[in-house]
Amino acid sequence: MTTPDNTKRTEDWVQVEADQHYASTAYLDPARLASIGYQLRYINENFPRSRVLEIGVGTGLTVDLMRRIGCEVTTLDVDAKLNPDIFSSVTEIPVEDGAFEVFTCCQVLEHLPWEDSQNALRELRRVTTKGGVVSVPTVRPRLGIRIYPVTRNKRTLMLPGLWPRSRTLHVPDEHHWELGIGVSLRQFRAALAESGFVVTSERQPIENPFHHFFVVKPK
């Protein structure tokens, strides 16, 4: 009688679960796809054709799109089943100082306790030379109004939202903190500065105001 390989069965189930999560329409909703578009835009506008370290494999869409616009991309993830180029935590990146020019770290840091998130920002500063793009979730959205003047360039006016989003955090599997829950926007900006970054621009996209983007460069 053969004993079932329960370990293999569990690994297969976890891999299928991960694939279904990132490939599902529930995960790839229009708002998330818009955020991916902004991430790509900020990389292309600020760090074109760079050597990029992407933190978190996720759907794999961002990697493919960055490569299509001429970036050389290396992925890092703590989940080996997602087949990252570097299997490691962002708090201890096993590369030498300045190994990459740019990083992207979008919707990742909130999955770490706040102290670990600060360590991750310091590591990202250590291993990159030009800066990068960060996004984290916020419970305080901004209302967007699109303005279409006579000229071709449309403009967006962002106003403070009247009510914050009601959120209950589920740890350790989900978010340890969000901007407005556990960590303030001022604290996050201070953590970026203490890590050696200057924020050159920040934005909450009109299509997904619950994602707060920061473009950062070295001091």
N, C-alpha and C positions, 0 to 999 in steps of 0.2 A: 504493500500500500504506500502510495506516494504522499508525503506531507505537503500541503499547499504552501507555496512561497508567499506568505502574507506580506512580507516586506516589499516584494516586487509589485504585488497587487496594490499596496498603498501608494508606492511611488507612481505607478501608472495612473491611479485615481487623482493624485495631486497634480500631475502634469496635465491631465484632461481638464481638471478644474481650473488651472491657471489659463490654459488655452481658451476655454469657454468664457472665462471672465474677461480677458482682454479683447476677445474677438466678438463679444456679444454687443448687440445694438443698445443694450442698457448702458454699457460702459462707453461705447463709441457714440454717444449722443451728439447732436449738433453743437452744443456748448463746448464739449470737450474737444471736438474736432476744430472748433474755432480757436481754442487755446493752443492746440498744436500749430495752427497756422500763425499765430502771433509769436510763438517760440521760434519758428522758422524765420519769420520776418526780422525779429530782433537780432538773430545770429547773422543773417545776410546783410542787414543794414550796418551793424556795428563791428562784425568780425568775419568778413567774407573770406571764403576759401581758407579756413583755418584748420589747425589740428585740434579737434574737439574731443573732450572727454564727456560722454553722456552718462549721468548718474540715473540708473533705473532703465531697464530695457523696455518694460511696458509692452505696448502693442508692436513695437518695431517700426512704426510708421515714421517717427521723427528721424530715426537713423537713416532710413532709406531716403527720405526727402533731403536731409542735410547732405548726404552723399551726392544726390542729384544736382545740388547747387555748388558742388566742388569742394566740400569739406572732407577732410580725412577724419573719420569718426572711430573712436574706441569706446566700448560700452563697459560699464561697471555695475554689478548687481550682487546683492547678498543671496539671491536665489539662483543656485547653479542650474536648476531645471530650465531657466530662461536662456541658457547658453550665452552668458556675457563673455566678452573678451577678457575681463578681469573679474574673478570671483572674489569679492571682498566687500567689507563695509566701507562706507564713505567716511567713517571716522578714522580709519587707518588705511590709507590708499598705498599699496605696495609699489610705488614708483619713486624715482628720484625727484628732487626739487625742480620745478619748471619743465617737467616732462611734456606738458601740453601747453598750447597757447590759450585755449578757451575751454570753459565747461558749460554744460547745461544741467540744471538740477531743478526740475519742475514737478511739483506736487510729490515731493519725496521727504523733505525734512520733517514735516509734521508727523511722520510715522516713527520718529525717534523722540525720546524724551528731550526736553528743552536743552539740558546741559550737553547731551550728545549732538544735538543740532548745532550748537555753537562750536563744538569740536570739529564737526564736519565742515563748517564754513572756514575754519582756520586751515584745515587740510586742503580744501579747494583753492585757497589762496596760495598755499605752499606749492602745489603741483602745476599751477598755471601762471602764465606770464602776462596775459592781456586782459583777463577778466572773464565775465560770462553772464549767463541769464539764469535768474532764479524766479520761481513762482511758488507761492504758498497760498493755502485757502484762507479766506476771510469771512467772517460772519457779518461784516458791515459793507454791503455792496454800495456802488455808486450808480446813480441813475444816468443813463446816457441819452443825449439828444443829438441826432445827426443833423448837420446844417449843410445845405447844398447851395453855395453861392454861385454867382455867375461864372466864376472861374472853374476850371475842371477839378481842382483839389477840394474834396469834401472835408468838412471839419466836424469834430465831435466835441460837444460840450458835456463834461461830466459833473454832476451835482451830487452832494451827499445823499445817501438813501435815508428815508424817513424812519425806517424800522430795521433793526438788525435781524438777521436770520436766526430763528430758534434752532439750536443745535444741542444734541447730547453726544458727547464723545464716548467712543467705545475703545478702551485700551485693554490689552496691548495689541490687539489685532488691527485696529484702525488708527485713528488720529489721537496723538497724545496732546496736541494743542492746535489751535488755529489763531489767526490774528483776531483778537477780540475775545478769545477764550484761553485763558492761561498765559498768553503772551500778547502784549500790546504792539501796535504798529511802531511806536517809539522804541520799544525794547528791541524789535527786530532790526530797525535801522541802526540802533546802537551796536547790535551784534555784528552787523555787516562792517561798520566802521572799525570796531575793535579787532576784526579779523584782517584788516588791512585793505578794505574795499571802499571806494567812493561810488555812491549811487549816481549814475549819470542820467537816468530816466526811470520812471515807474508808471505803471498804468494798470487799471482794471478794465479789461476789454468790455465794450458795450454788449457783446454777444455772450460774455460769461463774466459778470461782475463779481462773482465769488472767487475768482482767481486773481491774485495780486502779483503782478510781474515787476521785477527789478532788473535793470541792466546795470552791471557793476564793472568797474575797472580798478586796477591797483592804485593805491595812493601815491 
